[in-house]
Amino acid sequence: VQLQASGGGSVQAGGSLRLSCHVVGANFRIFNMAWYRQAPGEQRVSVATISTGGGTNYIDPVKGRFTISRDNARRLLYLQMNSLKPEDTSVYYCNQGSGSWSWGKGTLVTVSS
């Protein structure tokens, strides 16, 4: 399975970004999916999950600001990030909900104050 994340960049606090992840080599629609992030010197953590049925969950720090969604026909996972904060600065990765696929390169999000 190949995970191709894109859409990161540098923004000022309060700005928005939309991340995309193209999943290649898996039957995308049958997997729960997740966005993870890893800040420098910290462990990788799951920030948002979406089930095969479209149910979503978020960690508290991003609730109300981030929205995860999926396009099963195109095998795409999205993360809309609004009201970004400096503490959101991380490399963002996509994976299935258990995180068991090989990790892709991720996409860097940098938020300046």
MODELLER restraints for C-alpha pairs under 7 A, 6 or more apart:
rsr = mdl.restraints
at = mdl.atoms
rsr.add(forms.Gaussian(group=physical.xy_distance, feature=features.Distance(at['CA:1:A'], at['CA:24:A']), mean=5.68, stdev=0.5))
rsr.add(forms.Gaussian(group=physical.xy_distance, feature=features.Distance(at['CA:1:A'], at['CA:25:A']), mean=4.69, stdev=0.5))
rsr.add(forms.Gaussian(group=physical.xy_distance, feature=features.Distance(at['CA:1:A'], at['CA:26:A']), mean=5.95, stdev=0.5))
rsr.add(forms.Gaussian(group=physical.xy_distance, feature=features.Distance(at['CA:1:A'], at['CA:101:A']), mean=6.76, stdev=0.5))
rsr.add(forms.Gaussian(group=physical.xy_distance, feature=features.Distance(at['CA:2:A'], at['CA:23:A']), mean=5.92, stdev=0.5))
rsr.add(forms.Gaussian(group=physical.xy_distance, feature=features.Distance(at['CA:2:A'], at['CA:24:A']), mean=5.01, stdev=0.5))
rsr.add(forms.Gaussian(group=physical.xy_distance, feature=features.Distance(at['CA:2:A'], at['CA:25:A']), mean=6.45, stdev=0.5))
rsr.add(forms.Gaussian(group=physical.xy_distance, feature=features.Distance(at['CA:2:A'], at['CA:104:A']), mean=6.78, stdev=0.5))
rsr.add(forms.Gaussian(group=physical.xy_distance, feature=features.Distance(at['CA:3:A'], at['CA:21:A']), mean=6.49, stdev=0.5))
rsr.add(forms.Gaussian(group=physical.xy_distance, feature=features.Distance(at['CA:3:A'], at['CA:22:A']), mean=5.95, stdev=0.5))
rsr.add(forms.Gaussian(group=physical.xy_distance, feature=features.Distance(at['CA:3:A'], at['CA:23:A']), mean=4.96, stdev=0.5))
rsr.add(forms.Gaussian(group=physical.xy_distance, feature=features.Distance(at['CA:3:A'], at['CA:24:A']), mean=6.50, stdev=0.5))
rsr.add(forms.Gaussian(group=physical.xy_distance, feature=features.Distance(at['CA:3:A'], at['CA:94:A']), mean=6.85, stdev=0.5))
rsr.add(forms.Gaussian(group=physical.xy_distance, feature=features.Distance(at['CA:3:A'], at['CA:103:A']), mean=6.99, stdev=0.5))
rsr.add(forms.Gaussian(group=physical.xy_distance, feature=features.Distance(at['CA:3:A'], at['CA:104:A']), mean=5.14, stdev=0.5))
rsr.add(forms.Gaussian(group=physical.xy_distance, feature=features.Distance(at['CA:4:A'], at['CA:21:A']), mean=5.25, stdev=0.5))
rsr.add(forms.Gaussian(group=physical.xy_distance, feature=features.Distance(at['CA:4:A'], at['CA:22:A']), mean=5.05, stdev=0.5))
rsr.add(forms.Gaussian(group=physical.xy_distance, feature=features.Distance(at['CA:4:A'], at['CA:23:A']), mean=6.51, stdev=0.5))
rsr.add(forms.Gaussian(group=physical.xy_distance, feature=features.Distance(at['CA:4:A'], at['CA:104:A']), mean=6.36, stdev=0.5))
rsr.add(forms.Gaussian(group=physical.xy_distance, feature=features.Distance(at['CA:5:A'], at['CA:20:A']), mean=5.62, stdev=0.5))
rsr.add(forms.Gaussian(group=physical.xy_distance, feature=features.Distance(at['CA:5:A'], at['CA:21:A']), mean=4.17, stdev=0.5))
rsr.add(forms.Gaussian(group=physical.xy_distance, feature=features.Distance(at['CA:5:A'], at['CA:22:A']), mean=6.51, stdev=0.5))
rsr.add(forms.Gaussian(group=physical.xy_distance, feature=features.Distance(at['CA:5:A'], at['CA:93:A']), mean=6.54, stdev=0.5))
rsr.add(forms.Gaussian(group=physical.xy_distance, feature=features.Distance(at['CA:5:A'], at['CA:94:A']), mean=6.80, stdev=0.5))
rsr.add(forms.Gaussian(group=physical.xy_distance, feature=features.Distance(at['CA:5:A'], at['CA:106:A']), mean=5.37, stdev=0.5))
rsr.add(forms.Gaussian(group=physical.xy_distance, feature=features.Distance(at['CA:5:A'], at['CA:107:A']), mean=5.79, stdev=0.5))
rsr.add(forms.Gaussian(group=physical.xy_distance, feature=features.Distance(at['CA:6:A'], at['CA:19:A']), mean=5.76, stdev=0.5))
rsr.add(forms.Gaussian(group=physical.xy_distance, feature=features.Distance(at['CA:6:A'], at['CA:20:A']), mean=5.33, stdev=0.5))
rsr.add(forms.Gaussian(group=physical.xy_distance, feature=features.Distance(at['CA:6:A'], at['CA:21:A']), mean=6.31, stdev=0.5))
rsr.add(forms.Gaussian(group=physical.xy_distance, feature=features.Distance(at['CA:6:A'], at['CA:107:A']), mean=5.49, stdev=0.5))
rsr.add(forms.Gaussian(group=physical.xy_distance, feature=features.Distance(at['CA:7:A'], at['CA:18:A']), mean=5.94, stdev=0.5))
rsr.add(forms.Gaussian(group=physical.xy_distance, feature=features.Distance(at['CA:7:A'], at['CA:19:A']), mean=4.47, stdev=0.5))
rsr.add(forms.Gaussian(group=physical.xy_distance, feature=features.Distance(at['CA:7:A'], at['CA:20:A']), mean=6.07, stdev=0.5))
rsr.add(forms.Gaussian(group=physical.xy_distance, feature=features.Distance(at['CA:7:A'], at['CA:107:A']), mean=6.83, stdev=0.5))
rsr.add(forms.Gaussian(group=physical.xy_distance, feature=features.Distance(at['CA:8:A'], at['CA:17:A']), mean=6.91, stdev=0.5))
rsr.add(forms.Gaussian(group=physical.xy_distance, feature=features.Distance(at['CA:8:A'], at['CA:19:A']), mean=6.25, stdev=0.5))
rsr.add(forms.Gaussian(group=physical.xy_distance, feature=features.Distance(at['CA:8:A'], at['CA:107:A']), mean=5.19, stdev=0.5))
rsr.add(forms.Gaussian(group=physical.xy_distance, feature=features.Distance(at['CA:8:A'], at['CA:108:A']), mean=5.14, stdev=0.5))
rsr.add(forms.Gaussian(group=physical.xy_distance, feature=features.Distance(at['CA:8:A'], at['CA:109:A']), mean=4.86, stdev=0.5))
rsr.add(forms.Gaussian(group=physical.xy_distance, feature=features.Distance(at['CA:9:A'], at['CA:108:A']), mean=6.21, stdev=0.5))
rsr.add(forms.Gaussian(group=physical.xy_distance, feature=features.Distance(at['CA:9:A'], at['CA:109:A']), mean=5.06, stdev=0.5))
rsr.add(forms.Gaussian(group=physical.xy_distance, feature=features.Distance(at['CA:9:A'], at['CA:110:A']), mean=6.16, stdev=0.5))
rsr.add(forms.Gaussian(group=physical.xy_distance, feature=features.Distance(at['CA:10:A'], at['CA:109:A']), mean=6.06, stdev=0.5))
rsr.add(forms.Gaussian(group=physical.xy_distance, feature=features.Distance(at['CA:10:A'], at['CA:110:A']), mean=4.64, stdev=0.5))
rsr.add(forms.Gaussian(group=physical.xy_distance, feature=features.Distance(at['CA:10:A'], at['CA:111:A']), mean=5.89, stdev=0.5))
rsr.add(forms.Gaussian(group=physical.xy_distance, feature=features.Distance(at['CA:11:A'], at['CA:110:A']), mean=6.35, stdev=0.5))
rsr.add(forms.Gaussian(group=physical.xy_distance, feature=features.Distance(at['CA:11:A'], at['CA:111:A']), mean=5.07, stdev=0.5))
rsr.add(forms.Gaussian(group=physical.xy_distance, feature=features.Distance(at['CA:11:A'], at['CA:112:A']), mean=6.36, stdev=0.5))
rsr.add(forms.Gaussian(group=physical.xy_distance, feature=features.Distance(at['CA:12:A'], at['CA:111:A']), mean=5.35, stdev=0.5))
rsr.add(forms.Gaussian(group=physical.xy_distance, feature=features.Distance(at['CA:12:A'], at['CA:112:A']), mean=4.77, stdev=0.5))
rsr.add(forms.Gaussian(group=physical.xy_distance, feature=features.Distance(at['CA:12:A'], at['CA:113:A']), mean=6.01, stdev=0.5))
rsr.add(forms.Gaussian(group=physical.xy_distance, feature=features.Distance(at['CA:13:A'], at['CA:83:A']), mean=6.87, stdev=0.5))
rsr.add(forms.Gaussian(group=physical.xy_distance, feature=features.Distance(at['CA:13:A'], at['CA:84:A']), mean=5.32, stdev=0.5))
rsr.add(forms.Gaussian(group=physical.xy_distance, feature=features.Distance(at['CA:13:A'], at['CA:85:A']), mean=5.01, stdev=0.5))
rsr.add(forms.Gaussian(group=physical.xy_distance, feature=features.Distance(at['CA:13:A'], at['CA:86:A']), mean=6.31, stdev=0.5))
rsr.add(forms.Gaussian(group=physical.xy_distance, feature=features.Distance(at['CA:13:A'], at['CA:111:A']), mean=5.77, stdev=0.5))
rsr.add(forms.Gaussian(group=physical.xy_distance, feature=features.Distance(at['CA:13:A'], at['CA:112:A']), mean=5.71, stdev=0.5))
rsr.add(forms.Gaussian(group=physical.xy_distance, feature=features.Distance(at['CA:13:A'], at['CA:113:A']), mean=5.26, stdev=0.5))
rsr.add(forms.Gaussian(group=physical.xy_distance, feature=features.Distance(at['CA:14:A'], at['CA:83:A']), mean=4.10, stdev=0.5))
rsr.add(forms.Gaussian(group=physical.xy_distance, feature=features.Distance(at['CA:14:A'], at['CA:84:A']), mean=4.89, stdev=0.5))
rsr.add(forms.Gaussian(group=physical.xy_distance, feature=features.Distance(at['CA:14:A'], at['CA:85:A']), mean=6.47, stdev=0.5))
rsr.add(forms.Gaussian(group=physical.xy_distance, feature=features.Distance(at['CA:15:A'], at['CA:82:A']), mean=6.19, stdev=0.5))
rsr.add(forms.Gaussian(group=physical.xy_distance, feature=features.Distance(at['CA:15:A'], at['CA:83:A']), mean=5.49, stdev=0.5))
rsr.add(forms.Gaussian(group=physical.xy_distance, feature=features.Distance(at['CA:15:A'], at['CA:84:A']), mean=5.46, stdev=0.5))
rsr.add(forms.Gaussian(group=physical.xy_distance, feature=features.Distance(at['CA:16:A'], at['CA:81:A']), mean=5.42, stdev=0.5))
rsr.add(forms.Gaussian(group=physical.xy_distance, feature=features.Distance(at['CA:16:A'], at['CA:82:A']), mean=4.40, stdev=0.5))
rsr.add(forms.Gaussian(group=physical.xy_distance, feature=features.Distance(at['CA:16:A'], at['CA:83:A']), mean=6.21, stdev=0.5))
rsr.add(forms.Gaussian(group=physical.xy_distance, feature=features.Distance(at['CA:16:A'], at['CA:84:A']), mean=6.17, stdev=0.5))
rsr.add(forms.Gaussian(group=physical.xy_distance, feature=features.Distance(at['CA:17:A'], at['CA:80:A']), mean=6.19, stdev=0.5))
rsr.add(forms.Gaussian(group=physical.xy_distance, feature=features.Distance(at['CA:17:A'], at['CA:81:A']), mean=5.25, stdev=0.5))
rsr.add(forms.Gaussian(group=physical.xy_distance, feature=features.Distance(at['CA:17:A'], at['CA:82:A']), mean=6.72, stdev=0.5))
rsr.add(forms.Gaussian(group=physical.xy_distance, feature=features.Distance(at['CA:18:A'], at['CA:78:A']), mean=6.94, stdev=0.5))
rsr.add(forms.Gaussian(group=physical.xy_distance, feature=features.Distance(at['CA:18:A'], at['CA:79:A']), mean=5.64, stdev=0.5))
rsr.add(forms.Gaussian(group=physical.xy_distance, feature=features.Distance(at['CA:18:A'], at['CA:80:A']), mean=4.45, stdev=0.5))
rsr.add(forms.Gaussian(group=physical.xy_distance, feature=features.Distance(at['CA:18:A'], at['CA:81:A']), mean=5.97, stdev=0.5))
rsr.add(forms.Gaussian(group=physical.xy_distance, feature=features.Distance(at['CA:19:A'], at['CA:78:A']), mean=5.50, stdev=0.5))
rsr.add(forms.Gaussian(group=physical.xy_distance, feature=features.Distance(at['CA:19:A'], at['CA:79:A']), mean=4.97, stdev=0.5))
rsr.add(forms.Gaussian(group=physical.xy_distance, feature=features.Distance(at['CA:19:A'], at['CA:80:A']), mean=6.40, stdev=0.5))
rsr.add(forms.Gaussian(group=physical.xy_distance, feature=features.Distance(at['CA:20:A'], at['CA:76:A']), mean=6.64, stdev=0.5))
rsr.add(forms.Gaussian(group=physical.xy_distance, feature=features.Distance(at['CA:20:A'], at['CA:77:A']), mean=5.67, stdev=0.5))
rsr.add(forms.Gaussian(group=physical.xy_distance, feature=features.Distance(at['CA:20:A'], at['CA:78:A']), mean=4.57, stdev=0.5))
rsr.add(forms.Gaussian(group=physical.xy_distance, feature=features.Distance(at['CA:20:A'], at['CA:79:A']), mean=6.56, stdev=0.5))
rsr.add(forms.Gaussian(group=physical.xy_distance, feature=features.Distance(at['CA:21:A'], at['CA:76:A']), mean=5.47, stdev=0.5))
rsr.add(forms.Gaussian(group=physical.xy_distance, feature=features.Distance(at['CA:21:A'], at['CA:77:A']), mean=4.97, stdev=0.5))
rsr.add(forms.Gaussian(group=physical.xy_distance, feature=features.Distance(at['CA:21:A'], at['CA:78:A']), mean=6.35, stdev=0.5))
rsr.add(forms.Gaussian(group=physical.xy_distance, feature=features.Distance(at['CA:21:A'], at['CA:94:A']), mean=6.44, stdev=0.5))
rsr.add(forms.Gaussian(group=physical.xy_distance, feature=features.Distance(at['CA:22:A'], at['CA:75:A']), mean=5.91, stdev=0.5))
rsr.add(forms.Gaussian(group=physical.xy_distance, feature=features.Distance(at['CA:22:A'], at['CA:76:A']), mean=4.75, stdev=0.5))
rsr.add(forms.Gaussian(group=physical.xy_distance, feature=features.Distance(at['CA:22:A'], at['CA:77:A']), mean=6.61, stdev=0.5))
rsr.add(forms.Gaussian(group=physical.xy_distance, feature=features.Distance(at['CA:23:A'], at['CA:75:A']), mean=5.64, stdev=0.5))
rsr.add(forms.Gaussian(group=physical.xy_distance, feature=features.Distance(at['CA:23:A'], at['CA:76:A']), mean=6.41, stdev=0.5))
rsr.add(forms.Gaussian(group=physical.xy_distance, feature=features.Distance(at['CA:28:A'], at['CA:72:A']), mean=6.48, stdev=0.5))
rsr.add(forms.Gaussian(group=physical.xy_distance, feature=features.Distance(at['CA:28:A'], at['CA:75:A']), mean=5.78, stdev=0.5))
rsr.add(forms.Gaussian(group=physical.xy_distance, feature=features.Distance(at['CA:29:A'], at['CA:52:A']), mean=6.27, stdev=0.5))
rsr.add(forms.Gaussian(group=physical.xy_distance, feature=features.Distance(at['CA:29:A'], at['CA:72:A']), mean=5.32, stdev=0.5))
rsr.add(forms.Gaussian(group=physical.xy_distance, feature=features.Distance(at['CA:30:A'], at['CA:52:A']), mean=6.00, stdev=0.5))
rsr.add(forms.Gaussian(group=physical.xy_distance, feature=features.Distance(at['CA:31:A'], at['CA:52:A']), mean=5.92, stdev=0.5))
rsr.add(forms.Gaussian(group=physical.xy_distance, feature=features.Distance(at['CA:31:A'], at['CA:96:A']), mean=6.25, stdev=0.5))
rsr.add(forms.Gaussian(group=physical.xy_distance, feature=features.Distance(at['CA:32:A'], at['CA:50:A']), mean=5.79, stdev=0.5))
rsr.add(forms.Gaussian(group=physical.xy_distance, feature=features.Distance(at['CA:32:A'], at['CA:51:A']), mean=4.29, stdev=0.5))
rsr.add(forms.Gaussian(group=physical.xy_distance, feature=features.Distance(at['CA:32:A'], at['CA:52:A']), mean=5.19, stdev=0.5))
rsr.add(forms.Gaussian(group=physical.xy_distance, feature=features.Distance(at['CA:32:A'], at['CA:96:A']), mean=5.73, stdev=0.5))
rsr.add(forms.Gaussian(group=physical.xy_distance, feature=features.Distance(at['CA:32:A'], at['CA:97:A']), mean=5.12, stdev=0.5))
rsr.add(forms.Gaussian(group=physical.xy_distance, feature=features.Distance(at['CA:33:A'], at['CA:49:A']), mean=5.70, stdev=0.5))
rsr.add(forms.Gaussian(group=physical.xy_distance, feature=features.Distance(at['CA:33:A'], at['CA:50:A']), mean=5.35, stdev=0.5))
rsr.add(forms.Gaussian(group=physical.xy_distance, feature=features.Distance(at['CA:33:A'], at['CA:51:A']), mean=6.37, stdev=0.5))
rsr.add(forms.Gaussian(group=physical.xy_distance, feature=features.Distance(at['CA:33:A'], at['CA:95:A']), mean=5.98, stdev=0.5))
rsr.add(forms.Gaussian(group=physical.xy_distance, feature=features.Distance(at['CA:33:A'], at['CA:96:A']), mean=4.15, stdev=0.5))
rsr.add(forms.Gaussian(group=physical.xy_distance, feature=features.Distance(at['CA:33:A'], at['CA:97:A']), mean=4.55, stdev=0.5))
rsr.add(forms.Gaussian(group=physical.xy_distance, feature=features.Distance(at['CA:34:A'], at['CA:46:A']), mean=6.69, stdev=0.5))
rsr.add(forms.Gaussian(group=physical.xy_distance, feature=features.Distance(at['CA:34:A'], at['CA:48:A']), mean=5.53, stdev=0.5))
rsr.add(forms.Gaussian(group=physical.xy_distance, feature=features.Distance(at['CA:34:A'], at['CA:49:A']), mean=4.17, stdev=0.5))
rsr.add(forms.Gaussian(group=physical.xy_distance, feature=features.Distance(at['CA:34:A'], at['CA:50:A']), mean=6.19, stdev=0.5))
rsr.add(forms.Gaussian(group=physical.xy_distance, feature=features.Distance(at['CA:34:A'], at['CA:94:A']), mean=5.77, stdev=0.5))
rsr.add(forms.Gaussian(group=physical.xy_distance, feature=features.Distance(at['CA:34:A'], at['CA:95:A']), mean=5.58, stdev=0.5))
rsr.add(forms.Gaussian(group=physical.xy_distance, feature=features.Distance(at['CA:34:A'], at['CA:96:A']), mean=5.68, stdev=0.5))
rsr.add(forms.Gaussian(group=physical.xy_distance, feature=features.Distance(at['CA:34:A'], at['CA:97:A']), mean=5.05, stdev=0.5))
rsr.add(forms.Gaussian(group=physical.xy_distance, feature=features.Distance(at['CA:35:A'], at['CA:46:A']), mean=5.90, stdev=0.5))
rsr.add(forms.Gaussian(group=physical.xy_distance, feature=features.Distance(at['CA:35:A'], at['CA:47:A']), mean=5.85, stdev=0.5))
rsr.add(forms.Gaussian(group=physical.xy_distance, feature=features.Distance(at['CA:35:A'], at['CA:48:A']), mean=5.34, stdev=0.5))
rsr.add(forms.Gaussian(group=physical.xy_distance, feature=features.Distance(at['CA:35:A'], at['CA:49:A']), mean=6.49, stdev=0.5))
rsr.add(forms.Gaussian(group=physical.xy_distance, feature=features.Distance(at['CA:35:A'], at['CA:92:A']), mean=6.85, stdev=0.5))
rsr.add(forms.Gaussian(group=physical.xy_distance, feature=features.Distance(at['CA:35:A'], at['CA:93:A']), mean=5.70, stdev=0.5))
rsr.add(forms.Gaussian(group=physical.xy_distance, feature=features.Distance(at['CA:35:A'], at['CA:94:A']), mean=4.52, stdev=0.5))
rsr.add(forms.Gaussian(group=physical.xy_distance, feature=features.Distance(at['CA:35:A'], at['CA:95:A']), mean=6.55, stdev=0.5))
rsr.add(forms.Gaussian(group=physical.xy_distance, feature=features.Distance(at['CA:36:A'], at['CA:44:A']), mean=6.43, stdev=0.5))
rsr.add(forms.Gaussian(group=physical.xy_distance, feature=features.Distance(at['CA:36:A'], at['CA:45:A']), mean=5.27, stdev=0.5))
rsr.add(forms.Gaussian(group=physical.xy_distance, feature=features.Distance(at['CA:36:A'], at['CA:46:A']), mean=4.10, stdev=0.5))
rsr.add(forms.Gaussian(group=physical.xy_distance, feature=features.Distance(at['CA:36:A'], at['CA:47:A']), mean=5.39, stdev=0.5))
rsr.add(forms.Gaussian(group=physical.xy_distance, feature=features.Distance(at['CA:36:A'], at['CA:92:A']), mean=5.66, stdev=0.5))
rsr.add(forms.Gaussian(group=physical.xy_distance, feature=features.Distance(at['CA:36:A'], at['CA:93:A']), mean=5.05, stdev=0.5))
rsr.add(forms.Gaussian(group=physical.xy_distance, feature=features.Distance(at['CA:36:A'], at['CA:94:A']), mean=6.00, stdev=0.5))
rsr.add(forms.Gaussian(group=physical.xy_distance, feature=features.Distance(at['CA:37:A'], at['CA:44:A']), mean=5.44, stdev=0.5))
rsr.add(forms.Gaussian(group=physical.xy_distance, feature=features.Distance(at['CA:37:A'], at['CA:45:A']), mean=5.54, stdev=0.5))
rsr.add(forms.Gaussian(group=physical.xy_distance, feature=features.Distance(at['CA:37:A'], at['CA:46:A']), mean=6.48, stdev=0.5))
rsr.add(forms.Gaussian(group=physical.xy_distance, feature=features.Distance(at['CA:37:A'], at['CA:47:A']), mean=6.86, stdev=0.5))
rsr.add(forms.Gaussian(group=physical.xy_distance, feature=features.Distance(at['CA:37:A'], at['CA:90:A']), mean=5.79, stdev=0.5))
rsr.add(forms.Gaussian(group=physical.xy_distance, feature=features.Distance(at['CA:37:A'], at['CA:91:A']), mean=5.48, stdev=0.5))
rsr.add(forms.Gaussian(group=physical.xy_distance, feature=features.Distance(at['CA:37:A'], at['CA:92:A']), mean=4.30, stdev=0.5))
rsr.add(forms.Gaussian(group=physical.xy_distance, feature=features.Distance(at['CA:37:A'], at['CA:93:A']), mean=5.95, stdev=0.5))
rsr.add(forms.Gaussian(group=physical.xy_distance, feature=features.Distance(at['CA:38:A'], at['CA:44:A']), mean=4.26, stdev=0.5))
rsr.add(forms.Gaussian(group=physical.xy_distance, feature=features.Distance(at['CA:38:A'], at['CA:45:A']), mean=6.41, stdev=0.5))
rsr.add(forms.Gaussian(group=physical.xy_distance, feature=features.Distance(at['CA:38:A'], at['CA:90:A']), mean=5.25, stdev=0.5))
rsr.add(forms.Gaussian(group=physical.xy_distance, feature=features.Distance(at['CA:38:A'], at['CA:91:A']), mean=5.35, stdev=0.5))
rsr.add(forms.Gaussian(group=physical.xy_distance, feature=features.Distance(at['CA:38:A'], at['CA:92:A']), mean=6.59, stdev=0.5))
rsr.add(forms.Gaussian(group=physical.xy_distance, feature=features.Distance(at['CA:39:A'], at['CA:89:A']), mean=6.55, stdev=0.5))
rsr.add(forms.Gaussian(group=physical.xy_distance, feature=features.Distance(at['CA:39:A'], at['CA:90:A']), mean=4.30, stdev=0.5))
rsr.add(forms.Gaussian(group=physical.xy_distance, feature=features.Distance(at['CA:39:A'], at['CA:91:A']), mean=6.38, stdev=0.5))
rsr.add(forms.Gaussian(group=physical.xy_distance, feature=features.Distance(at['CA:47:A'], at['CA:58:A']), mean=5.66, stdev=0.5))
rsr.add(forms.Gaussian(group=physical.xy_distance, feature=features.Distance(at['CA:47:A'], at['CA:59:A']), mean=5.33, stdev=0.5))
rsr.add(forms.Gaussian(group=physical.xy_distance, feature=features.Distance(at['CA:48:A'], at['CA:57:A']), mean=5.60, stdev=0.5))
rsr.add(forms.Gaussian(group=physical.xy_distance, feature=features.Distance(at['CA:48:A'], at['CA:58:A']), mean=4.44, stdev=0.5))
rsr.add(forms.Gaussian(group=physical.xy_distance, feature=features.Distance(at['CA:48:A'], at['CA:59:A']), mean=6.59, stdev=0.5))
rsr.add(forms.Gaussian(group=physical.xy_distance, feature=features.Distance(at['CA:48:A'], at['CA:68:A']), mean=6.46, stdev=0.5))
rsr.add(forms.Gaussian(group=physical.xy_distance, feature=features.Distance(at['CA:49:A'], at['CA:56:A']), mean=5.49, stdev=0.5))
rsr.add(forms.Gaussian(group=physical.xy_distance, feature=features.Distance(at['CA:49:A'], at['CA:57:A']), mean=5.25, stdev=0.5))
rsr.add(forms.Gaussian(group=physical.xy_distance, feature=features.Distance(at['CA:49:A'], at['CA:58:A']), mean=6.58, stdev=0.5))
rsr.add(forms.Gaussian(group=physical.xy_distance, feature=features.Distance(at['CA:49:A'], at['CA:97:A']), mean=6.61, stdev=0.5))
rsr.add(forms.Gaussian(group=physical.xy_distance, feature=features.Distance(at['CA:50:A'], at['CA:56:A']), mean=4.44, stdev=0.5))
rsr.add(forms.Gaussian(group=physical.xy_distance, feature=features.Distance(at['CA:50:A'], at['CA:57:A']), mean=6.67, stdev=0.5))
rsr.add(forms.Gaussian(group=physical.xy_distance, feature=features.Distance(at['CA:50:A'], at['CA:68:A']), mean=6.73, stdev=0.5))
rsr.add(forms.Gaussian(group=physical.xy_distance, feature=features.Distance(at['CA:50:A'], at['CA:69:A']), mean=6.96, stdev=0.5))
rsr.add(forms.Gaussian(group=physical.xy_distance, feature=features.Distance(at['CA:65:A'], at['CA:81:A']), mean=6.03, stdev=0.5))
rsr.add(forms.Gaussian(group=physical.xy_distance, feature=features.Distance(at['CA:65:A'], at['CA:82:A']), mean=5.09, stdev=0.5))
rsr.add(forms.Gaussian(group=physical.xy_distance, feature=features.Distance(at['CA:65:A'], at['CA:83:A']), mean=6.09, stdev=0.5))
rsr.add(forms.Gaussian(group=physical.xy_distance, feature=features.Distance(at['CA:66:A'], at['CA:79:A']), mean=6.65, stdev=0.5))
rsr.add(forms.Gaussian(group=physical.xy_distance, feature=features.Distance(at['CA:66:A'], at['CA:80:A']), mean=5.48, stdev=0.5))
rsr.add(forms.Gaussian(group=physical.xy_distance, feature=features.Distance(at['CA:66:A'], at['CA:81:A']), mean=4.49, stdev=0.5))
rsr.add(forms.Gaussian(group=physical.xy_distance, feature=features.Distance(at['CA:66:A'], at['CA:82:A']), mean=6.12, stdev=0.5))
rsr.add(forms.Gaussian(group=physical.xy_distance, feature=features.Distance(at['CA:67:A'], at['CA:79:A']), mean=5.60, stdev=0.5))
rsr.add(forms.Gaussian(group=physical.xy_distance, feature=features.Distance(at['CA:67:A'], at['CA:80:A']), mean=5.02, stdev=0.5))
rsr.add(forms.Gaussian(group=physical.xy_distance, feature=features.Distance(at['CA:67:A'], at['CA:81:A']), mean=6.60, stdev=0.5))
rsr.add(forms.Gaussian(group=physical.xy_distance, feature=features.Distance(at['CA:68:A'], at['CA:78:A']), mean=5.62, stdev=0.5))
rsr.add(forms.Gaussian(group=physical.xy_distance, feature=features.Distance(at['CA:68:A'], at['CA:79:A']), mean=4.56, stdev=0.5))
rsr.add(forms.Gaussian(group=physical.xy_distance, feature=features.Distance(at['CA:68:A'], at['CA:80:A']), mean=6.42, stdev=0.5))
rsr.add(forms.Gaussian(group=physical.xy_distance, feature=features.Distance(at['CA:69:A'], at['CA:77:A']), mean=6.02, stdev=0.5))
rsr.add(forms.Gaussian(group=physical.xy_distance, feature=features.Distance(at['CA:69:A'], at['CA:78:A']), mean=5.16, stdev=0.5))
rsr.add(forms.Gaussian(group=physical.xy_distance, feature=features.Distance(at['CA:69:A'], at['CA:79:A']), mean=6.53, stdev=0.5))
rsr.add(forms.Gaussian(group=physical.xy_distance, feature=features.Distance(at['CA:70:A'], at['CA:76:A']), mean=5.77, stdev=0.5))
rsr.add(forms.Gaussian(group=physical.xy_distance, feature=features.Distance(at['CA:70:A'], at['CA:77:A']), mean=4.47, stdev=0.5))
rsr.add(forms.Gaussian(group=physical.xy_distance, feature=features.Distance(at['CA:70:A'], at['CA:78:A']), mean=5.91, stdev=0.5))
rsr.add(forms.Gaussian(group=physical.xy_distance, feature=features.Distance(at['CA:71:A'], at['CA:77:A']), mean=6.42, stdev=0.5))
rsr.add(forms.Gaussian(group=physical.xy_distance, feature=features.Distance(at['CA:84:A'], at['CA:111:A']), mean=6.79, stdev=0.5))
rsr.add(forms.Gaussian(group=physical.xy_distance, feature=features.Distance(at['CA:85:A'], at['CA:111:A']), mean=6.12, stdev=0.5))
rsr.add(forms.Gaussian(group=physical.xy_distance, feature=features.Distance(at['CA:86:A'], at['CA:111:A']), mean=4.65, stdev=0.5))
rsr.add(forms.Gaussian(group=physical.xy_distance, feature=features.Distance(at['CA:86:A'], at['CA:112:A']), mean=5.53, stdev=0.5))
rsr.add(forms.Gaussian(group=physical.xy_distance, feature=features.Distance(at['CA:86:A'], at['CA:113:A']), mean=6.07, stdev=0.5))
rsr.add(forms.Gaussian(group=physical.xy_distance, feature=features.Distance(at['CA:88:A'], at['CA:111:A']), mean=6.74, stdev=0.5))
rsr.add(forms.Gaussian(group=physical.xy_distance, feature=features.Distance(at['CA:89:A'], at['CA:109:A']), mean=5.35, stdev=0.5))
rsr.add(forms.Gaussian(group=physical.xy_distance, feature=features.Distance(at['CA:89:A'], at['CA:110:A']), mean=4.63, stdev=0.5))
rsr.add(forms.Gaussian(group=physical.xy_distance, feature=features.Distance(at['CA:89:A'], at['CA:111:A']), mean=5.46, stdev=0.5))
rsr.add(forms.Gaussian(group=physical.xy_distance, feature=features.Distance(at['CA:90:A'], at['CA:108:A']), mean=6.03, stdev=0.5))
rsr.add(forms.Gaussian(group=physical.xy_distance, feature=features.Distance(at['CA:90:A'], at['CA:109:A']), mean=5.52, stdev=0.5))
rsr.add(forms.Gaussian(group=physical.xy_distance, feature=features.Distance(at['CA:90:A'], at['CA:110:A']), mean=6.70, stdev=0.5))
rsr.add(forms.Gaussian(group=physical.xy_distance, feature=features.Distance(at['CA:91:A'], at['CA:106:A']), mean=5.91, stdev=0.5))
rsr.add(forms.Gaussian(group=physical.xy_distance, feature=features.Distance(at['CA:91:A'], at['CA:107:A']), mean=5.38, stdev=0.5))
rsr.add(forms.Gaussian(group=physical.xy_distance, feature=features.Distance(at['CA:91:A'], at['CA:108:A']), mean=4.27, stdev=0.5))
rsr.add(forms.Gaussian(group=physical.xy_distance, feature=features.Distance(at['CA:91:A'], at['CA:109:A']), mean=6.01, stdev=0.5))
rsr.add(forms.Gaussian(group=physical.xy_distance, feature=features.Distance(at['CA:92:A'], at['CA:106:A']), mean=5.24, stdev=0.5))
rsr.add(forms.Gaussian(group=physical.xy_distance, feature=features.Distance(at['CA:92:A'], at['CA:107:A']), mean=5.24, stdev=0.5))
rsr.add(forms.Gaussian(group=physical.xy_distance, feature=features.Distance(at['CA:92:A'], at['CA:108:A']), mean=6.18, stdev=0.5))
rsr.add(forms.Gaussian(group=physical.xy_distance, feature=features.Distance(at['CA:93:A'], at['CA:104:A']), mean=6.96, stdev=0.5))
rsr.add(forms.Gaussian(group=physical.xy_distance, feature=features.Distance(at['CA:93:A'], at['CA:106:A']), mean=4.47, stdev=0.5))
rsr.add(forms.Gaussian(group=physical.xy_distance, feature=features.Distance(at['CA:93:A'], at['CA:107:A']), mean=6.65, stdev=0.5))
rsr.add(forms.Gaussian(group=physical.xy_distance, feature=features.Distance(at['CA:95:A'], at['CA:101:A']), mean=6.36, stdev=0.5))
